[in-house]
Amino acid sequence: MIKKVLSVILCGAMAVSLCACNTQDAGDTTSLALQDDANYVLQVEENEETALDGGGATIALAVDSDGVESGMNAMLWLGVQQFCTTFNFSAQLFEAEGEGVEANEEVLRKAAESGAELIVCAGQDMEVPLYELQNNYPTISYLMIDGEPHSEDYASYSTASNAHCVLFSEEQAGYLAGYAAVADGYTSLGFLGADMLPGIVRYGTGFLQGAQAAAEQNGVEVYLKIWYSGQYDASEEITARMSGWYSDGTQLIFACGGTLAQSCVDAAQESGGHVIAADWNQNTLGSQVVGSAVKRYSTVVQNQLYGFYSDGVGWNNDQAGQTERVGVSTGALGLATAQWNFMDFSQEEYERLYSGLISGSAKVERYSDPNPSNLPQTPNVACDYQN
């Protein structure tokens, strides 16, 4: 891919239409549940003395060769641009020219040498490159979303004091997806995970717990196939296996990782099955997609950037070199609501469930180990582990 470096100098005027607010009332969980990441605009209550004005300072987003046409990178770029529009910063985009650690190290290096004071990067493809480079540019600050810097062999994790990391509570998103699936009438389910990395495992174990909660609530029995494919990309091989699942009676598959949802959609077209996607809103892939369990990347990056700049430039003592985990309590994840395709599971029921997760009346445990012996008992859900 030809590398594109796009520099967008954005005005400091407030967007005319502000459709979300980060200073919501503590009891206003409905707005958190229904928040649309694609339309989120950070709005804060400020007076003349404290108003944030970036004065045109540059924030850079460094991404892998997937670019910003869709998915996680697209939502992050949307969020960076929106923040810059709102608070008078400049947004600059750097895309890697090729795949692999070296190409991603190079794009981070170019971003660091561009004059930007803060670099945003995200995902597992940027974890090793940031680990290698973060100490080489001590005057540059880094924000890593959905990842942590580590060595290539995973033996060492280290976040420098000029960096801050944000991880998601995927088990909460998985729980919402699992509950929604069973509440919508599906009792023969599948979970397709790209690999056994902790984030994807948390999606799966959350999905299991949500399915159990809804099955118990509705007095039904559920069958769940679980398979970690070792692949992130849609392929004929994955489509063929998922076609086999649908042919054997699987009604709905929760697909987590990369573009695997596309393979499930392709398989479902032949059988009439259905799909829940993960990470970003993929409801438009086809009528087979009944929902998406989303990480709200645009929302999170806007809030994180405001935290970086609101008390003066830099990470504070609670953020520097640290990782924080975000979830439903800050509206960082949920089910995509802009296009609601569930039939029997209503948005009102979803809002109540979301509020329950925030209050603690609905509970989901965090499991990062896929070993069945370490997972909770699910008397209403019979699991068939395919690995």
Secondary structure, DSSP 8 states (H G I E B T S, - for coil): ----EEEEE---S--S-----SS--TT-HHHHHH--GGG--------TTT----TT-EEEEEE-TTTTSSHHHHHHHHHHHHHHHHHT-EEEEEE-SSSSHHHHHHHHHHHHTTT-SEEEEESGGGHHHHHHHGGG-TTSEEEEES---B-TTSS-B---TTEEEEEE-HHHHHHHHHHHHHHTT--EEEEEES---HHHHHHHHHHHHHHHHHHHHHT--EEEEEEE-S--S--HHHHHHHHHHHHTT--EEEEESTTHHHHHHHHHHHHT-EEEEEES--GGG-TTEEEEEEE-HHHHHHHHHHHHHHTSSS--TTTTT-EEEE-GGGT-EEE--SS---SSS-HHHHHHHHHHHHHTSS---------GGGS---TTEEEEE--
